Amino acid sequence: MGGRRQVLRSLVAFCLRQRVIVLALLALFVAAGIAAYRHLPVEAYPDVTNVQVQVITLFPGHAAEEVERLVTIPVENEMNGIPRRASMRSISIFGLSVVTIVFEDDADRVYVRQQTFERFQNVSLPAGASASLSPDSTPVGEIFRYTLVGPPGYSPLALRALEDWVVERKLRQVPGVVDVAEFGGPNKQYQVLVDPVRLRSYGVTLHQVFDALASGNKNAGGSYIEHGPEMYIVRGLGLVRDERDIGNIAVMVKSGTPVRIHDLATVATGAQVRLGLVGKNNDDDVVEGIVLLRKGENALEVLQRIRAKVEEINRASLPRGVRIVTHYDRTDLIHRTLHTVLQNMAEGIFLVLVVLVAFLGLRNLGAAAMVALVIPLSLLGAFILLDLRDVPANLISMGAVDFGIIVDPAVFVVENILRLLDEKKGRVRSLGTLIVQGTAEVGTPQLFSTAIIVTAFVPLFTLQRVEGRIFRPVALTLTFTLICGTALALTMVPTLAGFILRGRTGGGESALVHFLVSRYRPVLAWALGHRRAVIAAAAVVLVGTFSLIPFLGSEFLPKLDEGALWVRVILPGSIGPTEATSVVRRVRSILRSFPEVTTVVSQLGRPDDGLDTNGFDTAEFYADLRPRGEWTSAHRREDLVEAMNRKLSAIPGIDVSFSQYIEDNVNEAVSGVKGELVIKIFGEDPTVLQRLADRVAATVREVPGASDVDAERLAGQPQVQIAIDRAALARIGLSVADVEEVIETALGGAVATRVLEGERAFDLVVKMQPGSVADVDAVRRLPIIGPAGEKLTLASVADLQVRPGFARIYRDENSRRIAVKLSVRGRDLGSLVADASARVDKAAPLPPGYSLVWSGAFENQKRAQQRLAVIVPVTLAVIFFLLFAAFGSSKLALLILLNVPFAAVGGIWAIAASGLSLSVSAMVGFVALLGVSVMNGVLLVQRIRDLRVEGRSVVEAVTEGATSRFRPVLMTALMAELGLLPAALSTAVGAETQRPFAIVIIGGLVTATLLTLIVLPVLFEAFEAERPEY
């Protein structure tokens, strides 16, 4: 290591000679870090969704079967060969098809959107179908929700028009906003409500009415004419302006008298067919807007712009009494979680300072402050590197930073300089020379230790999909802070030491350190004298602890408390909008009866743009909660959910599940199902799939810990099926298209043209008068006009039957499927899946051609565990070779690696004692422990070897080496533990994701420190005893 030490000596000497340059560079570094922090996107939770694009096709009025056959399957066929495709899923429901194409993680989103757009242009869609791509956002991009509220008497129809033509247009102008989705409120349209009796009496067909309206609402351009020296533009003005103009349009002339629209129909302003409703507190019908963040934008900055725009709209753009009222703003969650992280950081930094002062003494308060300065500067350096890599900061990545680990290199440098000052009291000729020597002695081991810790993070970089998107930012943040901390320890700390320690003749030892060392020496001496007993006891502890692992529960990730609930209610499949609205009103009332709830917003069905795929049999509720300190009827979220579930279970015929807003969207994006844990069953026949899913759901409900168990519903939607008699049509001289046009126009309504009101445009729709087709018999009596003017009915050319149909059809990878979703409460994920899987295999055997897979959180957890099981041993091998390169001895390398299992011992004890499960977050804590535990071993073994090189005996070298490293080893361990203690103990919003990581490291460092200070010297003495000379 001599060459490396010489390089370090030169570097430190340069820093001491050129202090002004170093401090100037440090000032630039700070400025750049502050700028990067202000620019760095900050998220409450990392965006774990995959790269995906949705093809959304509206096919109004058509059943799920037609949507699947005519739209979904052709789109899927075209998307099968798209480059970088990882998987594909779809849903077909009444009037809507959504095909989701998931791409590989590293696929460029602009490229895949372009490829998807080009491909779906090749799809031959049926008449009446319109397709588009989903906005360039993500499921966690719904950052702002609001309702438009008017004064008493202001109609929802007028509010929706304001939302469509004023509010939405202005909010979409905000930089960073990709779209604004509207939900709730009736869409205005002009309606020609045809009277079938008058239609028949005049002998007019619906086709004639439709054509008359389309041709009677046009402007024409006649180019221009020259009039003297001027040019006149010629315009033919034939656009309708109101209901009166529409009613005066002539359809035909009969016996010299024009038959106009108002002779055949009533012209009115109405609302288009409702696909969904939004309610808020006591109001059943409100207008809601959902603002979507463009992928990659800074959520906090965009939210700030949105709030400013909302204030501007409320002030200057809306009629008197109308205003935007916010009920969801992601800023609140981001600030609450950031407050948790910053509070934990502040408390951790304070505890680190306490340890520094306690171990270095008040006399060395300046040295302690110098070490503590490394913490904020390392974070600033990490912000710079994260910003350059376009990696957002989030709760998990920032909460994983352990300040005790960051300052370890600085602690060893300062402690070694102070130790040399103590050893050379009164004999310090040049402080600069001593600083160079002190830094170089520990600098090389510190560089190796940093390399080892960074290597230990390699497994996190290899994680894939959801777990990779969560923990790669963690690994980057930890790596960047550690590299910055090491660089500052070898440059800034020696430079500042030249100022702070000037004039000092001794390092000084605190009374605490003196006391602890005096107690440590006899313990170490006893351990060295009872080598076999110590090694045997260590082996027993190791084996006994690892035998506990099968009894630890397992889960994917702890849930982030978002401060609100997202409640999903599944209603009977055949329920109509009126009855569904009544049930939803009752659910809102029950949720609002809890004092912890401030506001309840319900969503029944889906918005008109197809961004959601629910029918009237699905309602979702956003229940905003008060701060936890203000709760009165419950103290835990689980207790509140249980109480709500008991009250809601009194409503017959509904299934209720509880989640959270972001969590729900993420679950759906990852697995295609809105559930924490998902069982997917694949097969061809939807009826068989439904039967199997119901059987699986009934079995899983009996499993302890399984809650909110629900099987998706495919069937249960009654249909009026009209089978056209082709022979009858042939005799009359009509085509199938003639009859289908009557069915579509009369029942569903067809858009004939659009009516312009200034910049606003509204559909003009032709349909039968309300009540004229109120039942199936009325449908049978629909008028059909023959080629010769014969007055027929629909029943004369078709057979009408009421039969059950499918409400929705799901597909994954070109195959139909159904899913059973569930949540896990009061039990770990791994044991529940093992129990449920065994029961399902026994109680619900699958027929040939059908298969079953577990998905959701379990799939993510299993994939992460399998990945780590391969990568961690490889990482240990790499660390072994690094140690071998540093020490030139395989035995010493193995000796230091013994710290790893002993660090794991403490982590396992901590997990078991805290009642937590072995989550991926805890596993990341073990990975971080891997590097940290090796670091102290490297520094201790290096010091003992240096003493052996100086000619000390084995016992002398081990005793003096361990004693001299006692203070820095204990300091660094305590700082690492206390730095994470606030995160381990916190119960604030967002602490759930930090706690397992913190608890593992705290517990692991306790046993790793004991090994380093007691067992490792004993093992080294045993190893060296075989070699009389070094």
KEFITI-624085 format. One record per residue (C-alpha): x, y, z. Coordinates in steps of 0.001 Angstrom, whole numbers, padded with zeros to 6 digits, always signed. Each point is the difference from the previous one (the first is absolute). Layout:
// KEFITI-624085
XYZ/...
//
This chain:
// KEFITI-624085
+000000+000000+000000/+003079+002238+000037/-000636+001422-003466/-003619+000792+000813/+001030+001709+003248/+002512+002144-001890/-002744+001159-002378/-002184+000884+002985/+002894+001824+001672/+000453+002095-003132/-003709+000770-000195/-000278+001051+003656/+003204+002017-000214/-001390+001851-003021/-003222+000789+001879/+001976+001394+002936/+002219+002117-002249/-002871+001302-002142/-002616+000570+002685/-001477+003037-001720/-000585-001956-003211/-001521-002913+001931/-002351+002287+001922/-000974+001852-003198/-000787-003314-001698/-001969-001004+003088/-002066+003198-000260/-000761-000755-003682/-000892-003537+001008/-002487+001298+002592/-001576+002416-002493/-000365-002751-002589/-001531-002306+002619/-002575+002578+001060/-000916+000646-003649/-000333-003744-000633/-002213-000407+003088/-002349+002720-001238/-000182-001565-003448/-000200-003636+001101/-003510-001517-000305/-001336-001152+003367/-002596-002761+000332/-001811-001445+002991/+000315-003468-001496/+002110-001202-002933/-001787-000556-003273/+000160-003804-000153/-002186-000415-003067/+001424-001549-003128/+000298+001647-003394/-003453-000476-001446/-002287+001461-002628/-003754-000471-000208/-002086-000073-003162/-003422+001309+001063/-002833-000627-002462/-003499+001352+000523/-002685-002095-001728/-003217+001526+001382/-003049-002184+000516/+001670-003365-000633/+000131-002925+002413/+003235-001468+001368/-000144-002957-002400/-000118+002261-003085/+002662+002281+001440/+002335-002952+000542/-000617-001554-003402/-000007+003158-002133/+002449+002253+001847/+002121-001647+002707/+001183-003082-001889/+000929+001943-003187/+001976+002511+002106/+001751-002819+001894/+000892-001752-003237/+001616+003161-001321/+001930+000624+003239/+001376-003535+000348/+003127+000724-002022/+000778+003460+001333/+003690+000443+000973/+001010-000224+003690/-003399-001363+001037/+000110-001822+003353/-003665-000871+000510/-003489+001023-001028/-003409+000005+001655/-003424+001349-000851/-003527+000536+001207/-003160+000198-002071/-003127+001489+001554/-003167+001669-001204/+001089+002594-002550/+003696-000097+000821/+003199-001920-000757/+003286+000654+001796/+003101-001886-001149/+003068+000537+002218/+003409-000764-001510/+002794-000328+002587/+003533+000522-001257/+003434-000915+001308/+001272+002173+002833/+002687+001773-002002/-002221+000726-003007/-000192+003653-001025/-003550+001178+000660/-000056+002435-002941/+001117-002749-002368/-002532-002552+001246/-002845+002529-000159/+000950+000757-003587/+000147-003707-000844/-003381-000607+001639/-001567+002926-001849/+001317-001213-003341/-001260-003531+000669/-003522+000851+001055/-000371+002150-003117/+000135-003304-001903/-002956-001457+001924/-003259-000067-001958/-002540+001178+002557/-003759-000364-000489/-002161+003019-000813/-000702+002092+003086/+003184-001012+001826/+002607+002626+000867/+003440-000800+001420/+002688+002008+001763/+003075-000513+002157/-000037+000537+003751/+001634+003243+001205/+003768+000014+000542/-000413-000374+003737/+000199-002824+002532/-002436-001471+002536/+001688+002083+002709/-000426+003105-002174/-003491+000856+001302/+001325+002773+002222/-002939+002386+000352/-003770-000496+000255/-002667+002637+000323/-003718+000601-000351/-001712+002923-001708/-002559+001509+002364/-002717+002500-000881/-002564+002071+001897/-003447-001471+000848/-001946-000722-003171/+003054-000226-002224/-000534-003213-001973/+002584-002802-000341/-000516+000329-003782/+001245+003593+000069/+002870-000885+002337/+001133-002803-002296/-000010+002370-002974/+002184+002417+001974/+002327-002849+000917/+000315-001181-003620/+000416+003381-001644/+001598+002247+002615/+001663-001781+002909/+001503-002948-001854/+001437+002144-002777/+001709+002343+002455/+001406-002771+002215/+001441-001792-003014/+002028+003139-000692/+001975-000563+003221/+003533-001254-000803/+000370-003590+001179/-003706-000836-000319/-000625-002573-002706/-003783-000289+000281/-003060+000780+002099/-002586-002775+000262/-003604+000942+000693/-002292-002238+002007/-003582+000620+000997/-002559+002530-001096/-002171-000401-003109/+001440+000895-003393/-002180+002499-001830/-001403-000993-003361/-002815+001077-002301/-002558-002762-000418/-002554-000760-002679/-002433-002256+001872/-001953-001792-002698/-003602-001050+000611/-000415-003479-001572/-003760+000557-000520/+000506+003209-002001/+002914-001571-001835/-002249-002844-001119/-002910+002272-000892/+002190+002135-002287/+001740-003048-001446/+003426+001431+000838/+003001-002142+000860/+002615+000760+002619/+002555-000001-002777/-001822+002905-001655/-000060+001950+003266/+003682-000638+000486/+000903+001128-003521/-002145+003111+000231/+001703+001146+003177/+003491-000648-001374/-000700+001878-003238/-001908+002825+001701/+002881+001154+002202/+002788+001215-002247/+001873+003096-001026/+001339+000241-003515/+003021+001776-001415/-000521+001689-003374/+003559+001140-000465/+000001+003754-000808/-001220+002556-002510/+001592+003243-001100/-002027+003139+000602/+001736+002940-001508/+003379+000277+001634/-000991-002302+002874/-000297-003740+000552/-003092-001402+001747/+000106-003412+001701/-003166-002001-000678/-001526-001913+002961/-003128-002106+000010/-001387+000119+003570/-002110-003062+000735/+001062-001058+003506/-002776-000482+002516/+000183+002203+003089/-002647-001356+002340/-002894-002437+000456/-002254+002113-002219/+002379-000200-002957/+000276-003757+000474/-003784-000440+000115/-000458+001946-003261/+002230-002312-002044/-002085-001653-002741/+000145-003781-000285/-002228-000506-003037/-002871+001550-001935/-003326-001813+000107/-002890+001169-002202/+001720+003345-000448/+000424+000521+003738/+003429-000221+001640/+000348-002480+002836/+002378+001577+002511/+001893-001391+002948/-002443+001572+002495/-002836-001916-001711/+001693-003303+000812/+001896+000629+003201/+000605+002170+003020/+003194+002022-000091/+001584+000595+003394/+003250+000545+001840/+000889-003062+002041/+002831-002215+001209/+001796-002813-001725/-000290-003548+001329/+001667-000113+003427/+002829-002500+000481/+000932+001142+003489/-000841+002352+002848/+002060+001743+002670/-001412+000809+003423/+001468+002040+002822/-001247-000135+003574/-003775+000655-000304/-000018+000803-003722/-000707-002868-002423/+001102+001738-003196/+003061+002235-000108/+002569+000857-002649/+003520-001242+000727/+003285+000685-001740/+003133-002145+000272/+003317+001626-000948/+002621-002351-001443/+003729+000651+000353/+002182-000504-003048/+002450-002827+000613/+003370+001236+001193/-001196+003396+001259/+000649+001380+003481/-003265-000568+001863/+000542+002730+002606/+000790+002658-002615/-002958-000975-002176/-002353-000046+002990/+001132+003483+000924/-000838+001178-003518/-003365-001783+000123/-000983+001710+003246/+000968+003382-001451/-002059-000712-003128/-002998-001103+002101/+000131+003287+001922/+000121+001878-003299/-002963-001949-001434/-002076+000514+003145/+000788+003701-000045/-000440+000894-003658/-001441-002791-002171/-003123-001379+001678/-003487+001478+000458/-000884+001522+003350/-000451-002664+002665/+001735-002777-001961/+003374-001163+001310/+002475-002879-000038/+000205-001891+003322/+002994-002322+000512/-000495-003336+001765/+003297-001721-000873/+003376+001680-000319/+003105-002231-000110/+001953+002871+001597/-001455-000921+003380/+001310-003568-000170/+003394+001090-001334/+000390+002584+002767/-001091-002438+002701/+002392-002707-001141/+002828+002488-000520/-000655+001353+003485/+000400-003549+001322/+003297-000460-001860/+001354+003437+000944/-001009-000438+003625/+001724-003381+000113/+003023+001582-001684/+000170+002866+002490/-000347-002318+002984/+002544-002402-001484/+002534+002788-000619/-000463+001247+003566/+000610-003480+001413/+003090-000376-002187/+001338+003287+001382/-000665-001195+003545/+002025-003161-000654/+002837+002005-001570/+000227+002378+002943/-000310-002847+002519/+002841-001980-001579/+002271+002855-001086/-000581+002216+003020/-001118+003618+000332/+003573+001083-000656/-000418-001380-003517/-003362+001616-000667/+001442+001626-003138/+001143-003393-001274/-003450-001430+000699/-001625+002862-001925/+002424-000605-002865/-001104-003628-000200/-003686+000938+000267/+000436+002448-002897/+000596-002996-002253/-003663-001020+000350/-001716+002955-001750/+002820+000329-002522/-000263-003692-000935/-003741+000422-000513/+000611+003013-002236/+002444-002079-002026/-002583-002766-000303/-002574+002559-001206/+002405+001110-002738/+000577-003555-001224/-003691-000967+000263/-000954+003096-001993/+002566-000822-002680/-001459-003516-000222/-003615+001306-000039/-000819-002161+003036/-002733+001558+002189/+000373+000081+003772/-002688-001806+001973/-000905-001118+003490/+001637-003428-000273/+003273+001088-001589/+000526+002985+002313/-001154-001912+003065/+002594-002721-000657/+002923+002389+000466/+001834-000791+003255/+002032+002996+001092/+002103-002116+002303/+001252-001955-003006/+000591+003164-002043/+002347+001483+002607/+001898-003245+000690/+002959+000965-002238/+000168+003476+001573/-000208-001497+003486/+002943-002319-000657/+002070+002819-001493/-000642+002427+002872/+000343-002675+002671/+003314-001165-001446/+001353+003545-000140/-001009+000565+003630/+001571-003337+000977/+003290+001034-001598/-000169+003328+001825/-000380-001933+003254/+002900-002300-000806/+002313+002903-000873/-000876+002456+002744/+002466+002851-000068/+001868-001558-002915/-002182+001265-002845/+002365+001960-002221/-002372+000381-002938/-003782-000305+000327/-000242-000337-003778/+002319-002993-000041/-001985-001656+002775/-003291+000618-001839/+001457-001522-003166/+001212-003029+001930/-003286-000448+001923/-002108+000278-003133/+002208-002316-002072/+000049-002721+002670/-003773-000456-000060/-000666+001390-003475/+000898-003124-001944/-002095-002316+002203/-002827+002527-000275/+000167-000039-003784/-000132-003786+000054/-002857+000110+002480/-001937+002422-002202/+000628-002223-003015/-001262-002979+001978/-003165+001793+001169/-000722+001201-003544/+000536-003566-001208/-002462-001161+002640/-002631+002234-001644/+000411-001763-003351/-002879-002431+000727/-002351+002975+000283/+000967+001180-003484/-000869-003421-001421/-003562-000085+001354/-002612+000094-002739/-003424+001468-000653/-001868+001291+003065/+002671-000791+002574/+002694+001372-002299/-001837+003287-000492/-000325+000313+003775/+003512-000955+001094/+002254+001148-002833/-000493+003628+001138/+000789-001203+003534/+003246-001577-001181/+000936+003087-002018/-000702+002350+002913/+001990-002109+002459/+002872-000430-002460/+000178+003695-000852/-000117+001154+003632/+002659-002525+001024/+002331+000952-002860/-000447+003684+000813/+000549-000677+003700/+003241-001868-000727/+001238+002683-002407/-000722+002745+002561/+001735-001999+002740/+003199-000177-002058/-000049+003614-001238/-002163+002408+001985/+000554-001536+003446/+003846+000198-000148/-000266+003548-001342/-002284+001127+002832/+002096-001948+002522/+002925+002237-000933/-002025+002965+001303/-001872-001559+002911/+002875-001998+001548/+002628+002739-000396/+001949+000486+003197/-001179-003250+001550/+002570-002197+001758/-002255-002951+000786/-003167-001612-001243/-001592-000529+003389/-002072-002963+000999/-003482+000418+001437/-000831-001404+003403/-002585-002280-001630/+002542-001533-002361/+002522-000411+002827/-002640-001770+002085/-001136-002289-002848/+003535-000917-001064/+000911-000850+003585/-002942-002422+000062/+000702-001339-003491/+003610-001040+000625/-000764-002709+002621/-002911-001309-002117/+002295-000289-003024/+002712-001627+002123/-002476-002542+001331/-001255-000759-003534/+003568-000498-001263/+000655-002337+002917/-003139-002051-000698/+000244-000197-003734/-001841-003293-000510/-002909+000944+002273/-000485+003307-001821/+000095-001616-003443/-002358-002788+001097/-002493+002467+001514/+000091+002093-003177/-000675-003088-002130/-002954-001047+002192/-001536+003479-000223/+000480+000023-003762/-001632-003398-000614/-002807+000644+002473/-000899+003353-001524/-000084-001186-003594/-002338-002813+001037/-002571+002734+000791/-000242+001191-003609/-002760-002464-001073/-002178+001332+002834/+000265+003626-001108/-002932+001241-002062/+000587+001506-003422/-001566+002810-001988/+000844+002130-003011/-000023+003515+001447/-001618+001688+002999/-002853+002249-001051/+000486+003755-000157/-002706+001739+002030/-001399+002550-002461/-002258+001673+002565/-003188-001048-001804/-001978-003103-000922/-001087-001251-003407/-003068-002209+000389/-001319-002151-002840/-003558-001316+000051/-001128-002672-002465/-003757+000035-000647/-002179-002650-001682/+000978-000398-003654/-003445+000884-001393/-000570+003104+002117/-001247+003135-001726/+001270+003565+000488/-002912+001123+002179/+000260-002849+002485/+003805+000207-000022/-000178+003713+000830/-002210-000800+002993/+002489-002579+001336/+002935+002355-000566/-001795+002749+001931/-000430-002369+002936/+003676-001014-000067/+001093+003646-000022/-002225+000667+002997/+001496-002924+001955/+003578+001041-000748/-000721+003605+001006/-001463-001163+003309/+003530-000721+001248/+001531+003036+001717/+003393-000810-001553/-001390+000679-003499/-000137+003575-001300/-001237-000411-003571/-001340-002854-002115/-000013+000113-003796/-001611-002893-001894/+000525-001119-003578/-002669-002243-001506/+000661-001507-003429/+002569+001613-002265/+000841+003314-001669/-000958+000607-003613/+003590-000109-001316/+000665-003644+000934/+002899+000707+002411/-001733-002310+002472/-001779-003253-000778/-002679-000331+002668/-003694-000548-000613/-002961+000959+002167/+000713-003102+002078/+003187+001578+001393/+000295+003017+002284/+003156+001483+001480/+000220+002352+002953/+002751+002398+001035/-000252+000526+003768/+002340+002718+001223/+001154-000519+003600/+000915+002405+002752/+003559-000011+001402/+000567-003092+002147/+000202+002084+003193/-003622+001128-000467/-001504-003491-000260/-002551-000931+002661/-001843-003191-000960/+003141-001905-001076/+003715+000196+000703/+001330-002073-002898/-000849-000020-003676/-000788-003728+000218/-002552+000633+002777/-001690+002746-002015/-000233-002217-003072/-001453-002832+002061/-002653+002286+001496/-000940+001359-003433/-000190-003507-001417/-002402-001079+002760/-002384+002877-000721/+000156-000403-003776/-000668-003743+000231/-003551+000879+001058/-000736+001044-003608/-001192-003132-001839/+001506-001162-003288/+003268+001939+000059/+003669-000964+000383/+002340+002527+001602/+003789+000315-000165/+002334+002601+001479/+003160+001415-001477/+001634+003381-000546/-000052+002322-002979/+003568-000350-001307/+000260-003611+001156/-003167-000917-001907/+001168+001610-003244/+003431-001621+000288/-001482-003463+000657/-002174+000282-003095/+002869+001256-002147/+002336-002790+001086/-002315-003020-000119/-003006+001299-001925/-002222-000598+003048/-000872+002441+002768/+001153-002182+002850/+003046-000565+002209/+000111-003740-000722/-001473-001553-003143/-000803-003528-001170/-000434-000126-003783/-001824-002893-001685/+000384-000444-003766/-002340-001812-002375/-002345+000404-002967/-003571-000243+001326/-001011+003018+002162/-002715-002056+001689/+002513-002620+001135/+002420+002738+001065/-002682+001610+002153/-000847-003312+001670/+003669-000715+000752/+000611+003510+001336/-003004-000200+002335/+001277-003341+001327/+003527+001372+000521/-001357+003113+001745/-002126-002102+002354/+003059-002090+000875/+002290+002988+000584/-002563+001713+002259/+000560-002808+002516/+003746+000705+000195/+001000+001951+003132/+001315+003452-000914/-001775+000181-003384/-002353+002966-000215/-001890+001928-002694/-000166-003223-002025/-001953+000509-003194/-000245-001721-003377/-000360+002108-003111/-003403-000247-001619/-000200-000763-003669/-003655-001042-000317/-003187+001496+001423/-000811+002708-002542/-003502-000558-001507/-000200+000678-003733/-002827+000581-002462/+001275-002071-002892/-001570+000851-003380/+000487-002790-002532/-000796+001367-003474/-002052-002191-002365/+001910+000198-003272/-002729-001826-001931/-002623+002530+001090/+002304+002857-000979/+000544-001536-003433/-003748-000226-000611/-000459+003648+000928/+003077+001279-001758/+001880+001340+003048/+003572-000631+001066/+001425-000890+003407/+001610+003462+000082/-003430+001654-000347/-001307-001782+003088/+003212+000426+002005/-000129+003742-000670/-003491+000155+001491/+001148-001920+003081/+003083+002168+000570/-001697+003330-000680/-003292-000627+001736/+001353-001597+003158/+003561+001224+000483/-000271+003232-001891/+002237+001002-002872/+001867+003252-000574/-001275+001666-003128/+002096+003182+000162/+001359+002546+002493/-001418+003351+001126/+002508+002819+000486/-000372+002570+002775/+002927+002327-000528/+003079-002126+000734/-002065-002751+001583/-001390-002934-001966/-002761-002388+001104/-001308-003177-001599/-003386-000048-001709/-001413-003457+000694/-002994-001839-001498/-001789-002462+002275/-003483-001152+000977/-002025+001970+002515/+000446-001073+003634/-002629-002531+000923/-000673-001063-003574/+002422-002921+000391/-000351-000556+003750/-000142-003799-000180/+000686-002946-002293/-003500+000087-001499/+000505+003616-001001/+003242-001013-001692/-001896-002630-001951/-002378+002742-001243/+002765+002213-001385/-001125+001244-003456/+001745-001332-003097/-000889+001628-003354/+000300-002250-003035/+001333+001035-003428/-003518+000620-001271/-001072+001853+003127/-001354-003050+001810/-000500+000582+003698/+001630-002882+001846/+001268-000672+003518/+003308-001364+001235/-001746-003180+001186/-001008-000786-003590/+003640-000258-001134/+001787-001163+003160/-000328-002241+003048/+000542+001703+003383/+001115-001937+003086/+001243+001057+003453/+003048-002123+000852/+002963+000202+002373/+003229+001403-001401/+003442+001055+001125/+000654+003274+001777/+003718-000071-000770/+002603-002259-001562/+003622+000013+001170/+002943-001249-002027/+003697-000499+000809/+002470-000918-002734/-002792-000658-002529/-001849-002354+002364/-003162+000561+001979/+000402+000064+003766/-001720+000812+003265/+001572+001101+003288/-000619-000410+003702/+001414+002889+002008/+000656+000235+003726/+001773+002040+002639/+002185-001236+002852/-000767+001090+003569/+001521-001256+003221/+002271-002517-001712/+003131-000020-002099/-000314-000347-003760/+002225-003063-000479/-001751-002328+002446/-003444+001074-001193/+000843-000804-003626/+001447-003392+000993/-003126-000835+002032/-002466+001285-002599/+001808-001653-002904/-000159-003417+001676/-003716+000391+000732/-000832+001214-003508/+001875-002879-001651/-002073-002437+002065/-003440+001673-000099/-000033+001442-003541/+001672-002344-002509/+000231+001476-003487/-001432-001714-003087/+002251-000652-003020/+000885+003179-001865/-000222+002231+003068/+002874+001327+002127/+000531+002064+003152/+002751+002425+001046/+000610+002215+003040/+000749+003628-000789/+000270+003399+001681/+002163+000567+003073/+000853-003695+000358/+001354-000182-003542/+002176+003071+000660/+001278-001408+003299/+000802-003403-001458/+001833+001504-002966/+002071+002277+002283/+000909-002869+002334/+001048-002230-002895/+002094+002778-001469/+001729+000803+003285/+000615-003709+000688/+002177-000072-003126/+001603+003441+000100/+000910+000232+003703/+002356-003043-000098/+001610+001440-003126/+000414+003323+001810/+001601-001761+002980/+002450-001646-002401/+000903+003406-001480/+000496+001423+003504/+002218-002973+000828/+002216+000750-002986/+000165+003684+000996/+001116-001030+003485/+002488-002440-001451/+001387+002787-002196/+000304+002258+003054/+001643-002488+002358/+001504-002615-002306/-001402-002737+002247/-003050-002168-000576/-000156-000856+003721/-000148+003658+001004/-002621+000653-002674/-002162-002841+001375/+000643+001219+003523/-001401+003450-000802/-002962-001488-001897/-001034-001732+003245/-001399+003397+000994/-002768-000480-002556/-001882-002917+001603/+000474+001511+003462/-001483+003264-001207/-002909-002009-001394/-000474-001579+003464/-000862+003371+001526/-002238+000920-002920/-001961-003253+000351/-000381+000532+003746/-001216+003553-000601/-002584-001108-002590/-001297-002730+002307/-000125+002263+003084/-001807+002827-001822/-002677-002297-001407/+000748+001073-003571/+000131-002292-003007/+002952-000673-002253/-000898+002503-002722/+002084+001125-002954/+000642+003195+001981/+001497-002106+002821/+002023-001982-002534/+001444+003256-001311/+001029+000740+003591/+001884-003300+000065/+001725+000906-003263/+001096+003348+001470/+001227-001832+003110/+002125-002224-002193/+002277+002877-000957/-000061+001908+003281/+000882-003056+002076/+002992-000761-002208/+001311+003575+000267/+000818-000120+003715/+001646-003382-000437/+002256+001396-002718/+001147+002897+002176/+000662-002220+003034/+001899-002666-001922/+002037+002647-001840/+001060+001597+003298/+001003-003364+001533/+001998-000859-003142/+001816+003344+000154/+001003-000750+003597/+001189-003480-000992/+002111+001546-002734/+001547+002250+002651/+001105-003179+001818/-002606-000316+002736/-000943-003447+001271/-003359-001470-000949/-001631+000698+003365/+001496+003496+000221/-001072+000864-003541/-003526-001351+000511/-000413+001693+003390/+001404+003365-001035/-001631-000082-003426/-003439-000830+001401/+000372+002578+002794/+001125+002752-002398/-002929-000702-002299/-002475-000334+002893/-000995+003660-000053/-000583+000366-003781/-001707-003401-000321/-002365+000689+002879/-000560+003585-001141/-000878-000974-003552/-002315-002785+001149/-001807+002254+002475/-000314+002787-002541/-001396-002383-002623/-002468-001421+002526/-001061+003295+001532/-000145+001648-003413/-002771-002429-000954/-001628-000251+003428/-002555+002786-000708/-001072-001810-003185/-000319-003271+001917/-002177+001547+002692/-002033+002464-002091/-003735-000518-000446/-000543+003022-002259/-001388-000166-003557/+002515-001773-002221/+001997-001627+002811/-001365-003471-000864/+002318-000384-002989/+003118+001118+001916/-000503-002030+003179/+001043-003522-001208/+003169+001352-001637/+000955+001964+003126/-000773-002804+002461/+002108-002526-001935/+003046+002288-000094/-000295+000969+003673/-000289-003622+001127/+002659-001191-002408/+002589+002557+001068/-000363-001024+003650/+001159-003547-000705/+002444+001084-002715/+001690+002357+002485/+000259-002747+002621/+001584-002255-002590/+002428+002687-001147/+001146+000894+003510/+000046-003472+001590/-000365-002962-002352/+002033+001387-002907/+003139+000683+002154/-000311-003532+001409/-000216-001517-003474/+002883+002152-001239/+002136-001106+002969/-000842-003629-000767/+000909+000477-003640/+003255+001864+000704/+001048-002404+002754/+000931-002455-002727/+002489+002555-001403/+002774+000981+002409/+001157+002695-002425/-002071+002167-002232/
//
